[in-house]
Amino acid sequence: MISDELSGIDAGKNPVFGFTDARYWLAEREGKAVGRVAGFVNRRDNERRGKQTVRFGMIDFVDDSAVCAALLETVERWAEEQGMDLLEGPLGPGHFDRNCVLIEGFDELPTAISSYNFPYYAAHIESCGYRKEIDYLEHRVAISAEPDPKVERISAYVLKKKGLSLWQAASKRQLLSRGREFFQLINTAYADLHDFVALSDDEIGFLMKQFFTYIDRRYIKVVENQSGAMVAVGVAMESFSVALQSARGKLWPLGWWRMLQAMKGNDVLDLYLVAVRPDLQGSGLNAILMHEMHKVAVKRGLKWAETNGELETNTKILSMWKGYDHRTHKRRRIYSKRLHDQPGRQQPAG
């Protein structure tokens, strides 16, 4: 996990820093680190949205409002030096980095690609003048013992009517061969989401190395059209959150063995993402992808599914869970703060 964190902020490895400026700070008290924060200027995102924004991210601090204030004030000063007038976060430099502050669901285990923070974070950040920008919701879904035969019939009908078909990778190599097409579909499907910036070719290559090295191809479901082009994808993974906890942060000498033992008792599926081409959104392809992953989960003896964050404004995705036994059990928040106008500084349009 530490090496992944370091790779994510290494400008020599992560191509997002080809268009993103970054700074990192530690707060210290009597020689001991008591907080950290990063500042990112994603120039492509600013150009897309017509804003002058700094993202604050990677924020962690002890339960002390003075430490939180010192961290955020430092990022704010840096933002003003860059000519920016808006702070948003927590956000990473790119879209697939860990983000948000957990504000509900502190007794729930996060997915492996998500994060956790203590309940005091939100209050301290809000005391520094930050207000809600948008929330993400997460759900726990019961996996029924048998897939619904009605959904099976509807899925077959929808696919036939629209001239679509399911594709399953026969090997990891075959999956990798379509990796760029996979992420290009995500670029198209996610174009209007709040903080999404289209992935560059270099970023796609970087994510392919990270993403496809550990993913289980059985849980990657693809719908393609008559030309063989991807039009919808769904990705899940058997949860290894408990396994990561059991390793206590290190693979060696016995962390790997503890992880293997923990995975034997796992009964949870982590739902990573669903992406559907815009012109086919609302046509039932989300449900078809979920149904196909459901069938694999049943064979594997899994009982629960955990979603990652879904925008509270993304009604198309949120409505997908109406037909399932589920509960919304976690809420995460992105905050924003507009900086005070500085005398003599010209404010950007918008």
C-alpha positions as CSV (number, residue, x, y, z in Angstrom):
1,M,0.0,0.0,0.0
2,I,2.9,2.4,0.8
3,S,4.5,1.7,-2.6
4,D,1.2,2.4,-4.4
5,E,0.8,5.7,-2.5
6,L,4.4,6.7,-3.5
7,S,3.9,5.7,-7.1
8,G,0.7,7.8,-7.3
9,I,2.6,11.0,-6.3
10,D,5.8,10.2,-8.3
11,A,5.9,12.6,-11.3
12,G,8.3,10.1,-13.0
13,K,5.6,7.4,-12.9
14,N,2.2,9.0,-12.8
15,P,1.5,10.9,-16.1
16,V,-1.2,13.0,-14.4
17,F,1.7,15.3,-13.3
18,G,2.3,16.2,-17.0
19,F,-0.6,18.7,-16.5
20,T,-0.8,18.9,-12.7
21,D,1.3,20.9,-10.3
22,A,1.7,19.6,-6.8
23,R,3.0,20.5,-3.3
24,Y,3.1,18.5,-0.1
25,W,3.3,19.6,3.5
26,L,3.7,18.0,7.0
27,A,2.5,19.6,10.2
28,E,4.9,18.9,13.1
29,R,4.7,19.4,16.8
30,E,7.9,18.8,18.9
31,G,9.4,16.9,16.1
32,K,6.5,14.6,15.6
33,A,4.2,14.6,12.5
34,V,0.7,15.4,13.5
35,G,-0.8,16.1,10.0
36,R,-0.3,16.1,6.3
37,V,-1.8,17.7,3.2
38,A,-1.2,18.1,-0.5
39,G,-2.2,20.7,-3.0
40,F,-2.9,20.0,-6.7
41,V,-3.6,22.2,-9.6
42,N,-5.0,20.1,-12.4
43,R,-4.8,22.4,-15.3
44,R,-6.9,20.3,-17.6
45,D,-9.7,20.2,-15.1
46,N,-9.5,23.9,-14.7
47,E,-9.6,24.5,-18.4
48,R,-12.6,22.1,-18.8
49,R,-14.6,23.8,-16.1
50,G,-13.4,27.4,-16.7
51,K,-12.3,27.7,-13.1
52,Q,-9.2,28.6,-11.1
53,T,-9.2,25.8,-8.6
54,V,-6.7,24.1,-6.3
55,R,-7.5,20.7,-5.0
56,F,-6.5,19.8,-1.5
57,G,-5.9,16.1,-0.8
58,M,-4.2,13.4,1.1
59,I,-5.3,15.2,4.2
60,D,-4.9,13.5,7.6
61,F,-4.5,15.1,11.0
62,V,-4.8,14.4,14.8
63,D,-7.9,15.5,16.6
64,D,-6.9,19.2,16.9
65,S,-8.6,22.0,15.0
66,A,-5.4,24.1,15.1
67,V,-3.6,21.4,13.1
68,C,-6.3,21.2,10.5
69,A,-6.5,25.0,10.2
70,A,-2.7,25.2,9.8
71,L,-2.8,22.6,7.0
72,L,-5.6,24.2,5.1
73,E,-4.4,27.7,5.5
74,T,-1.0,26.6,4.0
75,V,-2.8,25.2,0.9
76,E,-4.9,28.4,0.7
77,R,-1.8,30.6,0.7
78,W,-0.2,28.5,-2.0
79,A,-3.5,28.7,-4.0
80,E,-3.4,32.5,-3.9
81,E,0.2,32.5,-5.0
82,Q,-0.8,30.4,-8.0
83,G,-3.6,33.0,-8.8
84,M,-6.4,30.6,-7.9
85,D,-9.6,31.6,-6.1
86,L,-11.3,28.3,-5.2
87,L,-10.3,25.3,-3.0
88,E,-12.0,21.9,-3.4
89,G,-11.3,18.6,-1.7
90,P,-10.3,16.2,-0.5
91,L,-9.4,15.2,-4.1
92,G,-6.3,13.6,-5.6
93,P,-4.5,14.8,-8.7
94,G,-6.6,12.5,-10.9
95,H,-10.1,11.0,-10.9
96,F,-9.2,7.5,-9.7
97,D,-7.3,8.7,-6.6
98,R,-8.7,8.4,-3.1
99,N,-10.9,11.4,-2.3
100,C,-13.7,12.7,-0.1
101,V,-14.3,12.9,3.7
102,L,-16.4,10.1,5.3
103,I,-19.2,11.8,7.2
104,E,-21.6,8.8,7.8
105,G,-20.9,5.1,8.2
106,F,-17.9,5.1,10.5
107,D,-18.8,1.6,11.8
108,E,-18.8,0.2,8.2
109,L,-15.7,-1.3,6.5
110,P,-14.7,0.6,3.4
111,T,-13.9,-1.2,0.1
112,A,-10.2,-1.8,-0.6
113,I,-9.9,1.1,-3.0
114,S,-11.7,3.5,-0.8
115,S,-10.6,5.2,2.5
116,Y,-11.5,5.8,6.1
117,N,-11.2,8.8,8.4
118,F,-12.3,9.5,12.0
119,P,-15.6,11.3,12.7
120,Y,-13.8,14.6,13.8
121,Y,-12.5,15.3,10.3
122,A,-15.7,16.9,8.9
123,A,-16.2,19.3,11.9
124,H,-12.6,20.6,11.8
125,I,-12.7,21.1,8.0
126,E,-16.0,22.9,8.2
127,S,-14.7,25.1,11.1
128,C,-12.2,26.4,8.5
129,G,-14.9,27.8,6.3
130,Y,-15.4,24.9,4.0
131,R,-18.9,24.0,2.8
132,K,-20.4,21.0,1.1
133,E,-19.8,20.8,-2.7
134,I,-21.3,17.4,-3.3
135,D,-21.8,14.0,-1.6
136,Y,-21.2,10.5,-2.7
137,L,-23.3,7.6,-1.4
138,E,-22.4,4.0,-0.8
139,H,-24.6,1.0,-0.4
140,R,-24.6,-2.6,1.0
141,V,-26.6,-4.9,-1.2
142,A,-27.7,-8.4,-0.3
143,I,-26.8,-11.0,-3.0
144,S,-29.8,-13.4,-3.3
145,A,-29.1,-17.1,-3.4
146,E,-30.4,-17.4,-7.0
147,P,-30.3,-14.8,-9.8
148,D,-33.8,-13.5,-10.7
149,P,-35.0,-15.5,-13.8
150,K,-37.1,-12.5,-14.8
151,V,-34.0,-10.4,-15.1
152,E,-32.4,-13.1,-17.2
153,R,-35.3,-13.0,-19.7
154,I,-35.3,-9.2,-19.8
155,S,-31.6,-9.1,-20.3
156,A,-31.8,-11.5,-23.2
157,Y,-34.6,-9.4,-24.7
158,V,-32.8,-6.0,-24.4
159,L,-29.6,-7.4,-25.8
160,K,-31.4,-8.9,-28.8
161,K,-33.5,-5.8,-29.5
162,K,-30.5,-3.5,-29.5
163,G,-28.3,-5.9,-31.4
164,L,-25.8,-6.2,-28.5
165,S,-24.0,-9.1,-27.0
166,L,-22.0,-10.0,-23.9
167,W,-18.2,-10.5,-24.2
168,Q,-16.0,-12.3,-21.7
169,A,-12.2,-12.2,-21.7
170,A,-10.8,-15.7,-22.0
171,S,-7.5,-14.7,-20.4
172,K,-5.8,-11.7,-18.7
173,R,-3.8,-11.1,-21.9
174,Q,-7.0,-10.9,-23.9
175,L,-8.4,-8.4,-21.4
176,L,-5.2,-6.3,-21.5
177,S,-5.5,-6.2,-25.3
178,R,-8.8,-4.3,-24.9
179,G,-7.6,-2.1,-22.0
180,R,-7.4,1.1,-23.9
181,E,-10.8,0.6,-25.4
182,F,-12.1,0.0,-21.8
183,F,-10.8,3.3,-20.5
184,Q,-11.8,5.2,-23.6
185,L,-15.4,4.1,-22.9
186,I,-15.0,5.4,-19.3
187,N,-13.9,8.7,-20.8
188,T,-17.1,8.9,-22.8
189,A,-19.4,7.6,-20.1
190,Y,-18.1,9.8,-17.3
191,A,-17.6,13.0,-19.2
192,D,-20.3,14.9,-17.3
193,L,-19.4,13.7,-13.8
194,H,-18.5,16.3,-11.2
195,D,-14.7,16.0,-11.0
196,F,-13.9,13.7,-13.9
197,V,-11.2,14.7,-16.4
198,A,-10.8,12.7,-19.5
199,L,-7.8,10.3,-19.2
200,S,-4.9,10.9,-21.6
201,D,-3.2,8.0,-23.4
202,D,-0.4,8.1,-20.9
203,E,-2.8,7.9,-18.0
204,I,-4.6,5.0,-19.6
205,G,-1.3,3.1,-19.9
206,F,-0.5,3.9,-16.2
207,L,-3.9,2.7,-15.0
208,M,-3.8,-0.4,-17.1
209,K,-0.6,-1.5,-15.3
210,Q,-2.2,-0.7,-11.9
211,F,-5.7,-1.9,-12.6
212,F,-5.4,-5.1,-14.6
213,T,-2.5,-6.6,-12.7
214,Y,-4.8,-7.8,-9.9
215,I,-8.3,-7.7,-11.2
216,D,-10.2,-11.0,-11.6
217,R,-11.4,-11.2,-15.3
218,R,-14.4,-13.2,-14.2
219,Y,-15.9,-10.1,-12.7
220,I,-15.2,-7.8,-15.7
221,K,-18.4,-7.8,-17.7
222,V,-18.6,-6.2,-21.2
223,V,-21.4,-5.5,-23.6
224,E,-20.4,-4.9,-27.2
225,N,-22.3,-3.9,-30.3
226,Q,-22.6,-5.7,-33.7
227,S,-19.3,-4.1,-34.7
228,G,-17.5,-5.6,-31.7
229,A,-17.1,-2.2,-29.9
230,M,-17.5,-1.9,-26.2
231,V,-20.6,0.0,-25.2
232,A,-20.9,-0.9,-21.5
233,V,-18.6,-2.3,-18.9
234,G,-18.9,-3.4,-15.3
235,V,-16.1,-4.2,-12.9
236,A,-16.2,-6.0,-9.5
237,M,-13.7,-7.8,-7.2
238,E,-14.0,-10.1,-4.3
239,S,-13.4,-7.9,-1.2
240,F,-10.0,-8.0,0.3
241,S,-10.6,-5.2,2.9
242,V,-10.5,-7.7,5.8
243,A,-7.4,-9.4,4.3
244,L,-5.6,-6.0,4.1
245,Q,-6.4,-5.4,7.8
246,S,-5.1,-8.8,8.7
247,A,-1.8,-8.1,7.1
248,R,-1.3,-5.1,9.4
249,G,0.2,-3.0,6.7
250,K,3.0,-5.4,5.6
251,L,3.3,-8.4,3.3
252,W,6.4,-9.7,5.0
253,P,7.2,-11.9,6.8
254,L,3.6,-13.2,7.5
255,G,1.3,-10.6,6.1
256,W,0.7,-12.6,2.8
257,W,-0.2,-15.7,4.8
258,R,-2.7,-13.8,6.9
259,M,-4.3,-12.3,3.8
260,L,-4.7,-15.7,2.2
261,Q,-6.4,-17.0,5.3
262,A,-8.7,-14.0,5.6
263,M,-9.8,-14.4,1.9
264,K,-11.0,-17.9,2.6
265,G,-13.8,-16.5,4.8
266,N,-14.7,-13.6,2.6
267,D,-18.4,-13.3,1.5
268,V,-18.4,-9.8,0.1
269,L,-18.1,-8.5,-3.5
270,D,-16.8,-5.0,-4.1
271,L,-18.5,-3.2,-7.0
272,Y,-15.8,-1.0,-8.5
273,L,-17.5,0.8,-11.5
274,V,-20.1,0.7,-14.2
275,A,-19.8,2.7,-17.4
276,V,-22.4,2.9,-20.2
277,R,-22.0,4.8,-23.5
278,P,-24.2,8.0,-23.1
279,D,-26.6,7.1,-26.0
280,L,-27.4,3.8,-24.3
281,Q,-27.7,5.0,-20.7
282,G,-31.2,4.3,-19.3
283,S,-31.7,1.3,-21.5
284,G,-31.2,-1.3,-18.9
285,L,-27.5,-2.1,-19.5
286,N,-26.6,-1.3,-15.9
287,A,-29.0,-4.0,-14.7
288,I,-27.6,-6.5,-17.2
289,L,-24.0,-5.9,-16.0
290,M,-25.1,-6.3,-12.4
291,H,-27.0,-9.5,-13.2
292,E,-23.9,-11.0,-14.9
293,M,-21.7,-10.2,-11.9
294,H,-24.5,-11.5,-9.6
295,K,-24.3,-14.9,-11.3
296,V,-20.5,-15.2,-10.7
297,A,-20.9,-14.1,-7.1
298,V,-23.5,-16.8,-6.4
299,K,-21.2,-19.5,-7.8
300,R,-18.5,-18.1,-5.5
301,G,-20.7,-18.3,-2.4
302,L,-20.8,-14.5,-1.8
303,K,-23.6,-13.0,0.2
304,W,-23.1,-9.2,0.1
305,A,-22.0,-6.5,-2.4
306,E,-20.5,-3.2,-1.4
307,T,-20.6,-0.2,-3.8
308,N,-18.0,2.5,-4.1
309,G,-19.1,6.1,-4.0
310,E,-21.9,7.2,-6.3
311,L,-22.7,10.9,-6.9
312,E,-25.9,11.9,-5.1
313,T,-27.0,13.6,-8.3
314,N,-26.5,10.5,-10.5
315,T,-30.1,9.3,-10.5
316,K,-29.5,6.8,-13.2
317,I,-27.1,4.8,-11.1
318,L,-28.9,5.3,-7.8
319,S,-32.2,4.1,-9.2
320,M,-30.5,0.8,-10.2
321,W,-30.7,-0.4,-6.6
322,K,-34.4,-0.1,-6.2
323,G,-34.9,-3.7,-7.2
324,Y,-32.4,-5.0,-4.7
325,D,-32.5,-5.6,-1.0
326,H,-30.0,-2.8,0.0
327,R,-29.3,0.0,2.5
328,T,-27.4,3.2,1.9
329,H,-24.8,3.1,4.7
330,K,-22.0,5.5,3.9
331,R,-21.8,9.1,2.8
332,R,-18.7,10.9,1.7
333,R,-18.3,14.6,1.0
334,I,-16.2,16.9,-1.2
335,Y,-15.9,20.4,0.3
336,S,-15.2,23.8,-1.3
337,K,-14.1,27.2,-0.2
338,R,-13.9,30.4,-2.2
339,L,-10.9,32.5,-1.3
340,H,-11.4,36.1,-0.3
341,D,-10.7,38.6,-3.1
342,Q,-7.2,39.9,-2.9
343,P,-6.7,43.7,-3.4
344,G,-5.4,44.4,-6.8
345,R,-5.8,40.9,-8.1
346,Q,-7.9,40.5,-11.2
347,Q,-10.5,37.7,-10.7
348,P,-10.9,35.1,-13.5
349,A,-14.1,34.9,-15.4
350,G,-16.6,32.4,-14.0
